[in-house]
Amino acid sequence: MLSDAEYLRYGRQLMLSEIGEAGQARLKEASVLIVGLGGLGSPLALYLAGAGVGTLWLADGDTVDSSNLPRQILFDADAVNHSKAELARERLAAHNPHVELIAINQRLDEQSLPAFVAEVDLVIDCCDNLASRYAINAACIGQGKPWISAAAVGWQGQLMVRTAPEHACYACLYPLDTRITESCQSSGVTGPLVGVMGALQALEALRLLLGKPSPVAGTLRRFDALTHEWQTLWLPSDPACSVCGGATPFANPMEDAQ
Ligand SMILES: [Zn+2]
């Protein structure tokens, strides 16, 4: 049941036939783990809290650096040296008091992730490092949970949505011995590009939480911000993948058959 205040707040999205009252109630019941509250996680968390996703778990072990401020729009200049997770919780609570927010002020790894993944319907990877991405991937596959992953370096953005065992996992795409040396620290990045990719993660998250299939699930979407071109690569899972090979059962309670 939605309160009067919630009807007023969410009025514009309630008008959409794909959402309506039933969809809004569904969002209110949903829980999402956001790993990384940087340039991707900032717009993502703001949009999910704004949309009324019931429970957001906010994980980041870092503090804010002044070099984060051009992209990480959750944070103001006086946030420098303070915990991203705690500040994000405060900012989002001020933005939408109808949402439950849990700050996780630690860098989640292989050991700590599974307990948090077990609590949520959907995991969103907004990390800035390969080790965390592999850990999220493995924890989600272990529990049959869907994930949405994005990255942005230089002028290139990419998005992956995995909702079924036949979709490539992160380790199918980048085998575990991959050495990716490119990072925002070494190659630079612009705020609007990570904003685009974070907003796309939010869009796909709302779609999945509403029980709608994602048209980009099972693909790698690449965006070149210099040429404004999109590329779509269909990525089936690799039967020889050491992480997802062997058809892990996939429980995706969110996606209606349609
Ligand atoms: Zn795989």
Boltz pocket constraint, residues with backbone or C-beta under 6 A from the ligand:
constraints:
  - pocket:
      binder: B
      contacts: [[A, 167], [A, 168], [A, 169], [A, 170], [A, 171], [A, 172], [A, 173], [A, 237], [A, 238], [A, 241], [A, 242], [A, 243], [A, 244], [A, 245]]
      max_distance: 6.0
